[in-house]
Amino acid sequence: MRSTPHEHARTRSRLGARPTGRLLAVLASTALLASLPQTALASGADRPVGAAEQAVIDSKLANSPVNPGPLVFGAEPLQDVTTAAGAAAADASCAISPEEATAMTLAPVWPEVGAGSPGAPSPMTLSRYDNQDTLYDPAGRAGLFFNPGVGLWQMDSAGLGTNNTAGDAIDTAWVAGFVAPYIVDRYCGAINGGSAAPAARATAWRDWNACADGACDNVYWRAYNSGVTPDAGVGRLGGAEPRTCVFEGASHDCLFVDTAAAQGGDWWTRPDSGRSPVPHPFYVFRSEAGGVTREVRSWLAEDSGAGTHVTVTRPFGANARGGLTWADGPGVCDTTANRGDC
């Protein structure tokens, strides 16, 4: 049975003690994010939604219900969420407990990326519903595809993910520190504007399509009332590996993303599990070349079989569905593993 919002004050949390960590930095202001286009909403009320995008929304909604059973989450990712949500609650402009903030932050994850399973989802999860032509390698080579939604919260360049890389979205320390205060701020804005708690939660989750039919509120109450079981086998990078890469003469902290190494739910790594391709292993990093901040994803020839190194870039602020630049030529030199274009 659900606890009611009134009962929160006297219900002992099963999500852990109040964290003492400071609020992780939010790299874009809530005001800026609110002005960006939404990833897309089921109703399409906030902006026009084309047929291809509506098909993505419909697919997400069809897979949003989460089966019965204990909710499981990676141990490191859960600690990251608990820390970030607790700090966000402490800094909130309305009354919200750390336990409420934690459950509220976790709630979109399983409906978005769980494919019905309450098991531990993978922080590496790449979107499998998008298949717009502009996301594919223009030369048509298999396995070279820019998955626009990345990570547990499917940060997408059409909305909340416009100013981060896939590496940021995978790293639960970074992304929890972004998402938790964003959700809490949206919730408090609605509460302070006169909304009741259920409507305020819906407002807080508005950026996630899978929340449109109530699946996220269901998960919220399950997480709040019954807790979440940590899985030590799922780390904060979900199987991705931190590396140091040299690209065009500049050194970068980068992440090597190989779907075969995914920790946690791996339904999305199977070619028949979605509409979009599973990409070959790639490197991702942030570039500041020429004074322009870009996300760079790079495939080495030995990983893709393309016969040449292939790189795709997206300027921060651009939607990947129309803002990608593909190029053959120089690849990354992975100085950590001593491989690549060295």
MARGUNU-923435 format. One line per 3 residues: number of its first residue (from 1); their letters; for each residue x, y, z of N, C-alpha, C, O. Coordinates in pm, whole numbers, plus 50000, padded with zeros to 5 digits. Example, Ala and Ser with C-alpha at 12.3 -4.5 7.8 and 13.67 -1.06 7.14 Angstrom:
// residues 2
1 = AS = 51319,49431,50780,51230,49550,50780,51320,49670,50780,51424,49668,50846; 51285,49775,50708,51367,49894,50714,51290,50003,50787,51341,50114,50804
***
This chain:
// residues 342
1 = MRS = 50085,49880,50000,50000,50000,50000,50088,50125,50000,50192,50128,50066; 50047,50224,49927,50123,50347,49922,50113,50424,50054,50009,50425,50119; 50224,50488,50091,50214,50593,50191,50161,50717,50122,50181,50734,50001
4 = TPH = 50094,50802,50194,50049,50927,50137,50156,51033,50160,50241,51015,50247; 50156,51144,50084,50254,51249,50109,50254,51295,50255,50359,51329,50309; 50135,51296,50319,50126,51340,50458,50204,51246,50550,50250,51287,50656
7 = EHA = 50217,51118,50508,50282,51020,50593,50433,51021,50580,50502,50956,50658; 50487,51095,50482,50631,51093,50458,50711,51126,50583,50815,51067,50608; 50662,51221,50662,50739,51268,50777,50758,51159,50882,50855,51163,50957
10 = RTR = 50669,51062,50888,50681,50961,50992,50715,50823,50938,50722,50727,51015; 50736,50811,50807,50773,50682,50749,50923,50672,50742,50988,50757,50681; 50982,50571,50802,51127,50556,50801,51173,50524,50660,51116,50437,50594
13 = SRL = 51277,50592,50615,51327,50572,50480,51398,50439,50466,51467,50394,50558; 51381,50376,50353,51457,50256,50320,51560,50285,50213,51625,50194,50163; 51576,50413,50178,51670,50451,50073,51804,50496,50129,51892,50533,50052
16 = GAR = 51822,50493,50259,51951,50530,50316,51942,50656,50399,51843,50729,50393; 52047,50680,50478,52050,50796,50565,52070,50923,50485,52111,50920,50368; 52040,51035,50549,52056,51165,50484,52202,51185,50448,52288,51179,50536
19 = PTG = 52233,51208,50320,52372,51222,50280,52429,51354,50327,52357,51453,50343; 52561,51354,50349,52627,51475,50394,52706,51542,50284,52760,51651,50305; 52716,51480,50165,52794,51538,50056,52735,51669,50008,52614,51690,50016
22 = RLL = 52822,51757,49958,52775,51885,49908,52704,51866,49775,52719,51763,49710; 52627,51963,49736,52554,51960,49609,52653,51960,49494,52737,52050,49483; 52642,51858,49406,52729,51855,49289,52693,51967,49194,52577,52010,49188
25 = AVL = 52791,52014,49122,52770,52131,49034,52671,52099,48924,52681,51995,48859; 52577,52186,48903,52486,52177,48790,52543,52265,48681,52561,52385,48700; 52572,52206,48565,52650,52277,48465,52568,52364,48373,52623,52430,48284
28 = AST = 52440,52365,48391,52356,52460,48316,52244,52502,48408,52193,52420,48484; 52206,52626,48403,52105,52676,48496,51968,52623,48460,51940,52592,48344; 51881,52612,48560,51745,52566,48535,51673,52658,48439,51592,52613,48358
31 = ALL = 51701,52786,48448,51634,52880,48358,51671,52852,48214,51585,52857,48126; 51798,52823,48188,51840,52791,48051,51775,52663,48004,51725,52655,47892; 51777,52561,48092,51720,52433,48052,51572,52444,48023,51521,52379,47931
34 = ASL = 51503,52525,48101,51359,52539,48079,51329,52602,47944,51221,52583,47889; 51426,52677,47890,51403,52743,47762,51435,52653,47643,51405,52687,47529; 51499,52537,47671,51536,52448,47562,51416,52364,47520,51323,52346,47598
37 = PQT = 51418,52313,47395,51310,52225,47353,51309,52098,47436,51415,52045,47470; 51192,52049,47468,51181,51924,47540,51223,51810,47450,51216,51820,47328; 51267,51699,47512,51303,51582,47434,51184,51540,47348,51203,51490,47237
40 = ALA = 51067,51559,47395,50936,51544,47330,50840,51494,47435,50878,51414,47520; 50721,51539,47430,50621,51497,47527,50515,51416,47456,50487,51437,47338; 50455,51324,47531,50359,51233,47468,50245,51308,47400,50196,51266,47296
43 = SGA = 50204,51419,47459,50093,51494,47401,50138,51580,47284,50056,51621,47202; 50268,51608,47278,50318,51697,47174,50272,51840,47194,50275,51920,47100; 50228,51873,47315,50166,52004,47336,50266,52118,47340,50232,52231,47307
46 = DRP = 50390,52089,47382,50487,52196,47401,50555,52241,47271,50603,52353,47264; 50559,52156,47173,50619,52190,47044,50570,52089,46942,50524,51981,46980; 50578,52120,46814,50533,52024,46713,50616,51897,46717,50737,51903,46735
49 = VGA = 50553,51783,46701,50619,51654,46700,50588,51585,46568,50472,51560,46535; 50695,51554,46492,50676,51488,46364,50646,51341,46379,50650,51287,46489; 50614,51278,46267,50575,51137,46269,50687,51048,46322,50660,50955,46399
52 = AEQ = 50812,51075,46282,50923,50991,46328,50943,51004,46478,50966,50904,46546; 50933,51125,46529,50951,51146,46672,50834,51088,46750,50854,51034,46859; 50714,51098,46697,50599,51041,46766,50611,50890,46775,50566,50830,46872
55 = AVI = 50671,50828,46672,50692,50682,46675,50788,50646,46788,50770,50543,46854; 50889,50730,46811,50981,50707,46922,50906,50717,47055,50924,50633,47143; 50823,50822,47068,50746,50841,47191,50654,50721,47216,50647,50670,47328
58 = DSK = 50586,50677,47113,50494,50564,47128,50568,50437,47171,50519,50360,47253; 50689,50417,47115,50768,50299,47152,50809,50306,47298,50805,50206,47369; 50850,50425,47342,50889,50441,47482,50772,50415,47576,50786,50346,47677
61 = LAN = 50656,50469,47542,50539,50450,47629,50498,50303,47634,50455,50255,47738; 50511,50234,47523,50474,50093,47520,50564,50009,47611,50523,49904,47660; 50688,50057,47634,50783,49983,47716,50803,50043,47854,50892,50000,47927
64 = SPV = 50720,50142,47891,50743,50212,48017,50697,50138,48143,50759,50157,48248; 50591,50056,48140,50551,49989,48265,50663,49898,48316,50730,49831,48238; 50682,49897,48447,50788,49818,48510,50724,49699,48581,50633,49717,48662
67 = NPG = 50772,49580,48552,50715,49458,48609,50728,49456,48762,50814,49523,48817; 50643,49379,48829,50654,49366,48975,50789,49306,49014,50853,49238,48934; 50828,49332,49136,50953,49277,49187,51038,49386,49248,51013,49505,49226
70 = PLV = 51139,49347,49325,51226,49447,49389,51299,49532,49285,51347,49479,49184; 51306,49661,49309,51383,49749,49224,51531,49735,49260,51568,49738,49377; 51613,49718,49158,51757,49699,49177,51830,49808,49099,51788,49846,48989
73 = FGA = 51940,49858,49156,52015,49968,49096,52162,49946,49127,52195,49893,49234; 52251,49985,49038,52393,49972,49065,52432,50036,49197,52380,50142,49232; 52524,49974,49270,52559,50024,49403,52624,50163,49396,52582,50254,49467
76 = EPL = 52725,50179,49310,52787,50311,49295,52688,50414,49241,52679,50524,49295; 52613,50381,49135,52511,50475,49088,52410,50513,49195,52370,50629,49203; 52368,50418,49278,52270,50449,49382,52330,50546,49484,52262,50637,49531
79 = QDV = 52456,50526,49519,52519,50620,49611,52530,50758,49549,52511,50859,49618; 52560,50763,49419,52567,50892,49351,52432,50964,49354,52426,51084,49379; 52325,50890,49330,52191,50950,49333,52154,50994,49474,52102,51104,49493
82 = TTA = 52181,50909,49572,52147,50943,49710,52220,51070,49755,52161,51156,49820; 52346,51080,49719,52425,51198,49757,52371,51323,49689,52348,51425,49754; 52350,51315,49558,52303,51432,49483,52162,51473,49524,52133,51591,49537
85 = AGA = 52074,51375,49544,51936,51406,49582,51928,51463,49723,51849,51554,49749; 52010,51411,49814,52011,51464,49948,52057,51609,49951,52001,51691,50023; 52160,51639,49872,52208,51777,49865,52103,51868,49802,52083,51981,49846
88 = AAA = 52035,51817,49698,51931,51896,49634,51816,51924,49729,51761,52034,49730; 51779,51824,49811,51672,51843,49908,51710,51948,50012,51628,52031,50052; 51837,51944,50055,51882,52041,50155,51880,52184,50102,51866,52279,50179
91 = DAS = 51893,52198,49971,51899,52330,49909,51766,52371,49846,51758,52474,49780; 51662,52288,49865,51536,52309,49795,51460,52428,49847,51477,52471,49961; 51374,52482,49761,51291,52597,49798,51155,52555,49851,51068,52639,49874
94 = CAI = 51134,52423,49871,51011,52373,49929,51045,52258,50023,51160,52215,50028; 50947,52210,50095,50970,52100,50189,50977,51969,50112,50877,51926,50055; 51094,51907,50111,51113,51777,50046,51223,51704,50120,51330,51761,50145
97 = SPE = 51199,51579,50156,51298,51503,50232,51401,51444,50136,51375,51432,50017; 51519,51406,50187,51617,51338,50102,51561,51210,50040,51593,51175,49926; 51477,51141,50117,51420,51016,50067,51324,51041,49951,51324,50968,49851
100 = EAT = 51242,51145,49965,51153,51182,49854,51233,51222,49730,51202,51181,49619; 51336,51304,49752,51417,51351,49639,51488,51236,49571,51501,51235,49449; 51535,51139,49649,51603,51023,49591,51507,50940,49507,51537,50905,49394
103 = AMT = 51390,50909,49563,51291,50831,49489,51245,50905,49364,51223,50844,49260; 51230,51036,49375,51185,51116,49261,51290,51119,49150,51256,51118,49032; 51418,51122,49188,51525,51122,49090,51538,50987,49021,51564,50979,48901
106 = LAP = 51519,50881,49096,51529,50745,49040,51410,50709,48952,51424,50628,48860; 51296,50766,48978,51171,50719,48918,51170,50710,48766,51114,50613,48714; 51229,50804,48690,51222,50792,48544,51309,50682,48486,51290,50643,48370
109 = VWP = 51406,50631,48563,51509,50545,48504,51453,50415,48450,51474,50383,48333; 51382,50338,48532,51332,50209,48485,51231,50224,48371,51240,50150,48273; 51136,50316,48379,51046,50334,48263,51119,50374,48135,51079,50335,48026
112 = EVG = 51226,50452,48148,51300,50498,48031,51387,50388,47971,51390,50371,47849; 51459,50312,48055,51561,50222,48000,51549,50077,48048,51630,49993,48009; 51452,50048,48132,51443,49914,48188,51378,49810,48100,51394,49691,48124
115 = AGS = 51304,49853,47998,51232,49759,47910,51145,49663,47991,51134,49545,47958; 51083,49714,48096,50991,49634,48178,51055,49568,48297,50984,49528,48389; 51186,49556,48300,51253,49486,48409,51279,49578,48527,51318,49694,48507
118 = PGA = 51258,49530,48651,51294,49609,48769,51441,49591,48808,51486,49647,48908; 51516,49512,48729,51656,49487,48758,51742,49610,48736,51694,49713,48690; 51869,49597,48769,51960,49711,48761,51984,49750,48615,52036,49669,48538
121 = PSP = 51946,49871,48576,51970,49917,48440,52117,49958,48423,52186,49984,48522; 52162,49963,48299,52301,49995,48272,52322,50144,48254,52250,50207,48175; 52420,50204,48324,52453,50344,48298,52500,50371,48156,52499,50485,48110
124 = MTL = 52540,50266,48086,52588,50281,47948,52474,50284,47847,52500,50309,47729; 52352,50261,47887,52241,50242,47793,52237,50349,47684,52239,50468,47711; 52231,50302,47559,52219,50389,47443,52080,50374,47384,52026,50263,47380
127 = SRY = 52022,50484,47338,51884,50481,47287,51870,50383,47171,51960,50371,47088; 51756,50314,47167,51731,50216,47062,51602,50244,46987,51557,50160,46909; 51541,50359,47008,51416,50390,46940,51433,50491,46827,51351,50494,46735
130 = DNQ = 51538,50573,46832,51559,50675,46729,51621,50612,46604,51714,50532,46614; 51571,50649,46489,51633,50601,46365,51623,50704,46253,51614,50668,46135; 51626,50831,46289,51622,50936,46187,51746,50927,46097,51855,50895,46144
133 = DTL = 51728,50955,45971,51836,50942,45873,51960,51022,45912,52072,50979,45886; 51940,51138,45974,52052,51227,46005,52142,51173,46115,52248,51231,46139; 52103,51066,46182,52186,51007,46287,52281,50901,46234,52370,50855,46306
136 = YDP = 52262,50862,46109,52344,50758,46048,52467,50817,45979,52466,50932,45935; 52572,50737,45970,52688,50771,45888,52641,50800,45746,52575,50715,45687; 52673,50916,45690,52626,50948,45555,52673,50849,45449,52610,50835,45345
139 = AGR = 52786,50780,45477,52836,50681,45381,52766,50546,45394,52791,50456,45315; 52679,50533,45492,52599,50412,45504,52672,50292,45561,52627,50179,45544; 52784,50315,45630,52859,50203,45686,52794,50154,45815,52758,50234,45902
142 = AGL = 52779,50023,45827,52709,49964,45941,52782,49992,46071,52905,49994,46076; 52704,50014,46178,52760,50030,46311,52815,50167,46341,52868,50191,46450; 52802,50260,46246,52843,50398,46270,52714,50480,46282,52656,50522,46182
145 = FFN = 52673,50501,46404,52543,50561,46434,52555,50642,46560,52619,50599,46656; 52495,50760,46561,52498,50850,46676,52370,50832,46756,52267,50891,46723; 52376,50750,46861,52259,50732,46948,52239,50860,47028,52327,50898,47106
148 = PGV = 52127,50929,47012,52110,51060,47076,52076,51054,47224,52111,51146,47298; 52010,50949,47269,51976,50934,47410,52079,50844,47477,52108,50735,47427; 52134,50889,47589,52245,50816,47652,52226,50812,47803,52187,50910,47866
151 = GLW = 52254,50696,47860,52261,50683,48005,52129,50649,48071,52027,50628,48005; 52132,50643,48204,52015,50603,48282,51897,50698,48265,51782,50655,48269; 51925,50826,48245,51819,50925,48227,51805,50966,48080,51736,51064,48049
154 = QMD = 51870,50892,47990,51860,50916,47846,51874,51064,47811,51788,51123,47746; 51984,51122,47855,52013,51262,47824,52024,51277,47673,52104,51209,47608; 51943,51365,47617,51928,51375,47472,51959,51517,47427,51919,51613,47492
157 = SAG = 52030,51529,47316,52070,51662,47268,51951,51746,47225,51967,51866,47201; 51832,51688,47214,51712,51766,47184,51658,51836,47307,51566,51917,47296; 51713,51806,47424,51661,51865,47547,51768,51879,47652,51861,51958,47635
160 = LGT = 51757,51803,47761,51847,51820,47875,51991,51786,47843,52081,51834,47911; 52016,51706,47741,52152,51664,47709,52221,51748,47605,52322,51706,47548; 52170,51866,47578,52227,51946,47470,52366,51999,47503,52443,52029,47412
163 = NNT = 52398,52012,47631,52529,52065,47671,52612,51964,47749,52685,52001,47841; 52600,51838,47713,52687,51737,47772,52724,51634,47666,52661,51627,47560; 52824,51554,47695,52865,51447,47605,52802,51315,47649,52743,51306,47757
166 = AGD = 52816,51214,47564,52772,51081,47603,52849,51034,47726,52794,50962,47810; 52976,51072,47737,53055,51035,47854,52998,51093,47982,52994,51025,48084; 52955,51219,47977,52891,51281,48094,52764,51205,48131,52740,51176,48248
169 = AID = 52683,51173,48030,52553,51110,48054,52568,50969,48110,52482,50923,48185; 52677,50901,48075,52703,50767,48127,52750,50772,48272,52709,50689,48353; 52833,50868,48306,52894,50880,48438,52788,50921,48541,52742,51035,48539
172 = TAW = 52750,50829,48630,52640,50859,48721,52677,50964,48825,52588,51030,48879; 52805,50982,48855,52842,51090,48946,52809,51225,48883,52758,51314,48950; 52837,51239,48753,52806,51365,48685,52656,51380,48662,52598,51483,48697
175 = VAG = 52595,51278,48605,52456,51296,48562,52359,51303,48680,52260,51376,48673; 52385,51229,48788,52299,51242,48906,52310,51382,48965,52211,51438,49012; 52432,51438,48961,52449,51574,49011,52380,51678,48925,52356,51789,48971
178 = FVA = 52349,51643,48803,52273,51732,48714,52123,51710,48729,52046,51805,48745; 52082,51584,48724,51939,51551,48719,51869,51575,48853,51758,51629,48855; 51932,51536,48964,51864,51548,49094,51822,51691,49125,51705,51713,49156
181 = PYI = 51912,51790,49119,51865,51926,49147,51768,51979,49043,51683,52061,49075; 51779,51932,48920,51684,51976,48817,51543,51928,48851,51447,52005,48846; 51531,51800,48886,51400,51744,48920,51345,51810,49047,51227,51846,49051
184 = VDR = 51428,51825,49148,51381,51887,49273,51338,52031,49249,51238,52076,49304; 51413,52104,49167,51377,52243,49140,51243,52251,49066,51161,52338,49095; 51222,52161,48969,51095,52160,48897,50980,52126,48991,50873,52187,48985
187 = YCG = 51003,52029,49077,50900,51989,49174,50865,52106,49265,50747,52137,49284; 50966,52171,49320,50940,52282,49412,50875,52399,49341,50791,52468,49399; 50914,52423,49218,50849,52531,49143,50700,52508,49130,50620,52601,49142
190 = AIN = 50663,52381,49105,50520,52349,49094,50451,52357,49230,50340,52410,49239; 50515,52305,49335,50458,52311,49470,50437,52456,49511,50330,52492,49561; 50539,52538,49491,50530,52679,49529,50429,52756,49445,50383,52863,49484
193 = GGS = 50395,52699,49328,50294,52760,49243,50154,52712,49274,50058,52754,49208; 50140,52625,49373,50007,52582,49415,49969,52441,49375,49857,52398,49405; 50057,52366,49309,50024,52229,49268,50026,52135,49386,50103,52153,49481
196 = AAP = 49941,52033,49380,49948,51924,49476,50067,51835,49441,50118,51842,49329; 50111,51752,49535,50233,51672,49516,50229,51584,49391,50329,51581,49319; 50119,51512,49361,50121,51429,49240,50140,51510,49113,50214,51469,49023
199 = AAR = 50074,51625,49104,50090,51710,48986,50230,51769,48981,50287,51786,48873; 50286,51800,49096,50422,51855,49100,50524,51751,49055,50620,51785,48986; 50504,51626,49094,50595,51521,49047,50585,51505,48896,50686,51488,48827
202 = ATA = 50464,51510,48845,50447,51500,48699,50520,51614,48628,50579,51594,48522; 50515,51732,48686,50588,51845,48630,50738,51819,48634,50809,51849,48538; 50787,51764,48744,50930,51737,48760,50981,51638,48657,51097,51643,48617
205 = WRD = 50894,51546,48614,50934,51440,48520,50895,51471,48376,50904,51384,48289; 50854,51590,48350,50796,51623,48220,50891,51600,48103,50847,51577,47991; 51021,51606,48128,51119,51588,48020,51134,51442,47976,51197,51416,47874
208 = WNA = 51078,51349,48051,51095,51207,48018,50965,51151,47962,50864,51142,48032; 50969,51114,47835,50849,51064,47766,50785,50946,47838,50662,50935,47843; 50868,50858,47892,50816,50736,47952,50734,50762,48077,50666,50672,48127
211 = CAD = 50740,50884,48129,50663,50917,48250,50520,50962,48219,50440,50981,48311; 50487,50978,48092,50361,51042,48056,50237,50964,48099,50132,51024,48122; 50247,50832,48111,50129,50751,48143,50126,50701,48287,50048,50611,48319
214 = GAC = 50208,50758,48374,50202,50723,48515,50303,50621,48563,50306,50590,48682; 50386,50567,48473,50482,50464,48513,50582,50518,48616,50623,50445,48706; 50621,50644,48601,50722,50700,48693,50665,50720,48833,50736,50701,48932
217 = DNV = 50539,50758,48843,50480,50772,48976,50469,50636,49044,50487,50625,49165; 50438,50534,48967,50434,50399,49021,50570,50359,49077,50579,50305,49187; 50676,50385,49001,50811,50351,49045,50851,50437,49166,50918,50389,49257
220 = YWR = 50811,50562,49164,50840,50650,49278,50791,50588,49409,50866,50580,49506; 50666,50543,49411,50611,50488,49534,50677,50355,49569,50696,50325,49687; 50713,50276,49469,50783,50150,49498,50920,50178,49560,50958,50114,49658
223 = AYN = 50992,50274,49504,51124,50309,49557,51113,50369,49697,51192,50337,49785; 51014,50456,49717,51000,50524,49847,50956,50427,49956,51011,50428,50066; 50858,50343,49926,50802,50255,50029,50881,50127,50051,50889,50079,50164
226 = SGV = 50938,50072,49946,51004,49941,49957,51155,49947,49940,51224,49847,49963; 51207,50061,49900,51350,50075,49887,51405,50020,49756,51331,49966,49674; 51534,50035,49738,51604,49992,49618,51724,49908,49661,51799,49946,49750
229 = TPD = 51740,49793,49597,51849,49701,49630,51973,49735,49549,51965,49739,49426; 52087,49759,49614,52209,49790,49539,52271,49665,49477,52270,49558,49537; 52326,49681,49357,52394,49573,49286,52540,49615,49267,52569,49706,49190
232 = AGV = 52631,49548,49339,52773,49586,49334,52836,49557,49199,52947,49604,49171; 52768,49481,49114,52824,49446,48984,52802,49552,48877,52847,49536,48764; 52733,49661,48912,52708,49769,48817,52773,49895,48869,52729,49952,48969
235 = GRL = 52881,49940,48801,52954,50057,48844,52900,50184,48783,52807,50182,48703; 52959,50297,48823,52906,50427,48781,52928,50454,48632,52866,50545,48578; 53014,50379,48566,53032,50396,48421,52968,50283,48342,52975,50281,48219
238 = GGA = 52906,50189,48410,52830,50084,48343,52911,49997,48250,52856,49939,48157; 53042,49987,48272,53127,49905,48186,53210,49986,48088,53304,49932,48028; 53178,50113,48070,53262,50200,47988,53394,50222,48062,53400,50213,48184
241 = EPR = 53500,50252,47986,53633,50262,48046,53694,50400,48026,53699,50449,47913; 53740,50464,48134,53806,50595,48120,53943,50578,48055,54020,50489,48093; 53973,50661,47961,54101,50658,47891,54152,50801,47875,54081,50897,47904
244 = TCV = 54277,50813,47829,54332,50940,47784,54354,50929,47634,54419,50836,47587; 54300,51024,47561,54306,51021,47415,54375,51145,47361,54355,51255,47413; 54455,51128,47257,54511,51241,47183,54441,51245,47048,54438,51146,46975
247 = FEG = 54385,51361,47017,54314,51377,46890,54354,51510,46828,54338,51615,46890; 54405,51505,46708,54449,51625,46637,54542,51709,46723,54532,51831,46727; 54634,51639,46793,54738,51706,46869,54701,51749,47009,54788,51796,47083
250 = ASH = 54576,51734,47048,54531,51775,47182,54496,51652,47266,54440,51555,47215; 54529,51658,47395,54500,51548,47486,54364,51570,47553,54329,51682,47592; 54288,51463,47566,54154,51470,47624,54131,51354,47720,54181,51244,47697
253 = DCL = 54056,51378,47827,53998,51269,47904,53883,51214,47820,53794,51288,47779; 53886,51085,47795,53782,51028,47708,53728,50900,47771,53781,50849,47869; 53622,50850,47712,53558,50728,47759,53549,50633,47640,53508,50671,47531
256 = FVD = 53587,50507,47664,53575,50405,47561,53446,50328,47588,53430,50266,47693; 53355,50332,47493,53221,50275,47509,53208,50154,47418,53201,50167,47295; 53204,50036,47478,53190,49910,47406,53067,49840,47461,53067,49795,47576
259 = TAA = 52963,49830,47381,52837,49774,47432,52851,49630,47479,52772,49584,47561; 52952,49559,47428,52973,49421,47472,53016,49413,47618,53007,49307,47680; 53064,49525,47673,53110,49527,47812,53007,49588,47907,53039,49612,48024
262 = AQG = 52886,49612,47860,52785,49680,47942,52755,49602,48070,52737,49480,48067; 52749,49673,48180,52708,49617,48309,52562,49651,48334,52517,49760,48300; 52488,49558,48393,52346,49582,48419,52262,49537,48300,52307,49458,48217
265 = GDW = 52141,49590,48293,52049,49550,48186,52110,49570,48049,52153,49680,48015; 52113,49463,47969,52179,49471,47838,52086,49438,47722,52132,49406,47613; 51955,49447,47746,51859,49419,47638,51887,49505,47515,51868,49460,47402
268 = WTR = 51932,49628,47537,51952,49726,47430,52075,49696,47345,52093,49756,47239; 52160,49603,47390,52280,49569,47313,52252,49465,47204,52339,49436,47122; 52132,49410,47203,52098,49309,47103,52043,49376,46976,51956,49462,46984
271 = PDS = 52094,49337,46861,52053,49405,46737,51904,49405,46712,51851,49496,46648; 51832,49302,46762,51689,49292,46733,51602,49358,46841,51481,49340,46842; 51665,49435,46931,51590,49487,47045,51538,49628,47026,51473,49682,47116
274 = GRS = 51565,49690,46913,51517,49826,46893,51525,49865,46747,51569,49788,46663; 51481,49987,46718,51477,50034,46580,51611,50088,46532,51639,50085,46412; 51693,50137,46624,51820,50197,46584,51934,50095,46598,51921,49998,46672
277 = PVP = 52044,50117,46526,52156,50022,46530,52229,50023,46664,52225,50121,46739; 52296,49911,46692,52391,49907,46802,52526,49952,46745,52576,49889,46651; 52585,50058,46799,52708,50109,46739,52829,50022,46770,52832,49951,46871
280 = HPF = 52927,50028,46681,53056,49968,46712,53119,50043,46829,53077,50155,46859; 53218,49983,46895,53286,50054,47005,53340,50189,46960,53396,50202,46851; 53322,50291,47047,53367,50425,47010,53425,50497,47131,53402,50459,47246
283 = YVF = 53501,50602,47103,53553,50692,47205,53467,50818,47205,53417,50860,47101; 53451,50877,47323,53376,51003,47331,53449,51098,47424,53499,51058,47529; 53454,51225,47386,53517,51326,47468,53465,51463,47429,53394,51479,47330
286 = RSE = 53502,51560,47511,53464,51700,47489,53582,51773,47429,53695,51761,47477; 53558,51850,47325,53662,51929,47260,53629,52077,47270,53513,52117,47258; 53732,52158,47294,53715,52304,47297,53790,52369,47180,53818,52489,47184
289 = AGG = 53821,52291,47079,53901,52341,46966,53832,52461,46900,53712,52459,46876; 53912,52563,46872,53858,52681,46805,53763,52763,46890,53689,52847,46838; 53764,52738,47021,53674,52813,47109,53530,52767,47106,53443,52833,47162
292 = VTR = 53503,52655,47041,53368,52599,47032,53364,52466,47107,53445,52378,47081; 53271,52453,47199,53259,52328,47274,53180,52227,47192,53069,52254,47147; 53240,52109,47173,53177,52004,47091,53185,51870,47163,53278,51844,47239
295 = EVR = 53087,51787,47136,53095,51646,47169,53158,51576,47050,53119,51599,46936; 53256,51490,47077,53323,51415,46971,53308,51266,46999,53339,51220,47109; 53259,51193,46900,53257,51047,46907,53342,50996,46792,53326,51039,46677
298 = SWL = 53433,50903,46822,53531,50860,46722,53542,50709,46720,53557,50645,46824; 53535,50653,46601,53551,50509,46580,53686,50481,46515,53718,50539,46411; 53765,50394,46576,53888,50350,46513,53857,50246,46406,53761,50169,46419
301 = AED = 53939,50246,46301,53915,50152,46192,53916,50008,46241,53839,49925,46193; 54004,49978,46338,54013,49840,46387,53891,49799,46468,53867,49679,46485; 53814,49895,46519,53693,49862,46593,53569,49855,46504,53477,49777,46530
304 = SGA = 53567,49937,46400,53447,49945,46317,53454,49861,46190,53351,49825,46133; 53576,49830,46145,53591,49760,46018,53562,49848,45898,53544,49799,45787; 53558,49979,45920,53524,50071,45811,53639,50097,45715,53619,50156,45609
307 = GTH = 53761,50054,45752,53875,50076,45664,53941,50211,45686,54046,50238,45627; 53883,50295,45767,53938,50425,45802,53881,50468,45935,53777,50418,45978; 53949,50560,46002,53894,50615,46125,53780,50712,46089,53788,50784,45990
310 = VTV = 53676,50712,46170,53559,50796,46143,53524,50874,46270,53519,50817,46379; 53501,51003,46254,53469,51089,46368,53343,51169,46337,53323,51216,46225; 53258,51183,46438,53139,51267,46426,53140,51369,46540,53169,51334,46654
313 = TRP = 53109,51493,46509,53108,51598,46610,52971,51665,46615,52898,51673,46516; 52938,51714,46737,52813,51787,46759,52843,51908,46845,52887,51892,46959; 52821,52028,46796,52841,52145,46881,52742,52144,46998,52626,52107,46980
316 = FGA = 52788,52182,47116,52696,52194,47228,52584,52292,47189,52609,52394,47125; 52464,52258,47228,52348,52339,47193,52277,52291,47070,52166,52335,47041; 52339,52199,46994,52279,52150,46870,52210,52016,46893,52258,51933,46969
319 = NAR = 52097,51998,46826,52026,51870,46827,52096,51776,46730,52116,51811,46613; 52134,51658,46776,52206,51563,46691,52129,51528,46565,52188,51488,46465; 51998,51542,46569,51918,51502,46453,51936,51597,46335,51883,51571,46226
322 = GGL = 52009,51706,46355,52036,51797,46244,52167,51870,46258,52198,51958,46178; 52246,51835,46361,52366,51913,46390,52495,51835,46390,52592,51877,46454; 52501,51722,46319,52620,51639,46319,52710,51667,46198,52662,51697,46088
325 = TWA = 52840,51656,46221,52937,51662,46112,53023,51537,46116,53089,51508,46216; 53022,51461,46006,53095,51335,45996,53222,51357,45915,53223,51435,45819; 53330,51288,45952,53455,51301,45878,53537,51173,45886,53546,51111,45992
328 = DGP = 53597,51134,45774,53696,51027,45770,53834,51091,45785,53854,51206,45746; 53928,51014,45843,54063,51068,45851,54128,51035,45983,54128,50920,46025; 54185,51136,46051,54256,51110,46177,54164,51047,46281,54046,51082,46291
331 = GVC = 54220,50954,46359,54147,50895,46469,54212,50931,46600,54308,51008,46603; 54162,50876,46708,54221,50903,46839,54339,50810,46862,54342,50697,46813; 54435,50860,46939,54540,50777,46993,54507,50753,47140,54512,50845,47221
334 = DTT = 54473,50630,47173,54441,50593,47310,54572,50566,47382,54629,50458,47370; 54620,50665,47458,54749,50651,47523,54741,50564,47647,54843,50519,47698; 54619,50539,47697,54602,50449,47811,54624,50304,47768,54695,50229,47834
337 = ANR = 54562,50266,47657,54572,50128,47608,54675,50113,47499,54697,50003,47449; 54741,50223,47460,54843,50221,47354,54788,50160,47225,54843,50064,47172; 54680,50218,47178,54619,50171,47055,54560,50289,46979,54543,50398,47033
340 = GDC = 54528,50266,46854,54464,50367,46774,54560,50439,46682,54661,50384,46640; 54526,50563,46652,54602,50643,46554,54716,50714,46626,54712,50835,46647; 54819,50637,46663,54929,50689,46744,55056,50708,46660,55159,50751,46712
***
